[in-house]
């Protein structure tokens, strides 16, 4: 569901994009790995980026010149740097691996952006089909129906049932075009929001593949691997991942998992109580990683397998959903056409042979 914050960003201001974050983190990582000091690196980066990012760099410069750490300066620019990035940079500064952490952040945001685009494209296709059907129906109501209505008036045919309702609707559209446009825009917005909620509900069902659980699982594995590589311990890393999750149910499960880890349980034992949090394959990979000491590597492997599974499931449901939506749209349009043409067919059938 669209939040107030997201709506304000849409209508009142431009928010930063994932691509801008990718460019910032990747270029800063390259400059730092070349051996340039942090303050000079930010100054050089400022001269190379667009005006929006240059302003961010300028404010970072001012804070760094006053003795702030990079993580502390980034925390003051919350509009551009998410809490996750601030925590990772803080860990990178402590461990002395800031350049490597920044490069990993850029790679993470790039992978997330690719996954988001793929999921958005899969979700947009069915909605576009419905929008196309609505446009066809609107064209029929505005341009075809008036012609048939004139024919019926000439023949002194009294509209009944759905035909009368459609003529009333056409009359209102013709009398109040601006109001009709506003209502159409409102209905389109409600349909988009309702469609988003409907897709979220559909993708959360186990019989449809439980896409949202899979998306969160992939994201968890990538984030946890990134946080562990930056130097955080397992409890700090799981807590940081939980802070980035918006779904309450999934977040509560992560917090329960973290509580078991804080009580001294090993990861394999703690995962046994996390019902529905991970797929059996992911849980098996995490068990292997915890037992062998290669947990970040196993997390990345689980994320790779989960992404492949997600793409396959989305492609399959798209193949099934598109024909179903086309069939529904065709039935609705056919019902409207039949309601409009039925009086004419009745008159023709009543004529003597």
Steps between C-alpha positions, in 0.01 A plus 500: 500500500625849415611679815458871576877543483517339156205710376669819621816404314298444183304824513733742681858398437743269324646218707843358441523194280683172545716588199623816674597301809676241284703770323591673827613187688685345205692812404587583861626142546725528192642835614570378855659177374739714296641634827349849510398630849129504576449878503681547169314199357164660581619826342607320183173310490309826537658634179406186304134450595176674405370804687283302746781267603750787499287673764502181711879484465533866601305443821707189573816707449384758751424236763825310440701824526346555845628162617205270429546143386364407159223292660407791727492739205290256297252470789437875464401444136225244563317593179784347297665247733273226642570378858642178358769691307589704810545184710713330236722804451545528878608136510733559204664796673559296816642202310708711262324355194297805397580470130399134485179570695405782263559274200280232659229760567502606135473137389215438745296800383562404138371146557199632694418746223512226237272278709259788567478579128431137415225466761346837405495399133329171583240680713441780247415272209163375636408855607575628151266239355220620728575863413482420128163328549372804695610731215313287245189509715527876546537551124187294446304704755611838366493447123309185403214516750378849394460383139292199606302719742401732211389199299283376787345842554414515129331164530327604827657216695495546878838401655477249781728330751873534443447706185317767699779507758763533229310788337474676838871455549572640155278798570685579822834469323388740227347755740790514748821419311739649760325328788496179302874535435565553871286200590678290241836605642379418853370162389828432322696585815275282715526220247880527501515496879246221519687308233822539696331371816336220305831394348660514845223275634525265201879479517486429871292184461679167511294361210622783273868454586522733803707751307529751780653245735745408226587865431562564870704181524725603210538848646580359845772273363666779302484748786623257763796398282585866444475586869708200610771585245510857634603373844171488695425192710198283429265660756586854389456399137158334551380801704613735221314294239185501715513881513475514120193271473158667467289183527406463869463123497836439335668760720362338817636163385844654446491659845407163653790340311733770630374448854592130480846591369551749784418226752800307371335254263692413186349600165381150408311458829359854484371441147298193604254727682467745210197344333431625148795739506714313247453228243644156586782545246601839643489363853721207396752737340504716813562189713794406278638853510473520879667163543788562257565869569402602147168661592528811274581278201205271571273802546597630156440157349155486665422847362606395149283188508208699645523761223494232233199338666326837523552578132370157395188530718426855383533395137259210554234702682529771234427241233186389686378840622515681166249271317270503804492880509444516125209259538345706782540823299349336192200374700434846648522670161283230343235549771494877434480452123219247536304737727534780244426297189223279642211748429609521136516121474152472655359744242660312214367167625148650525498602131296276268702256296 
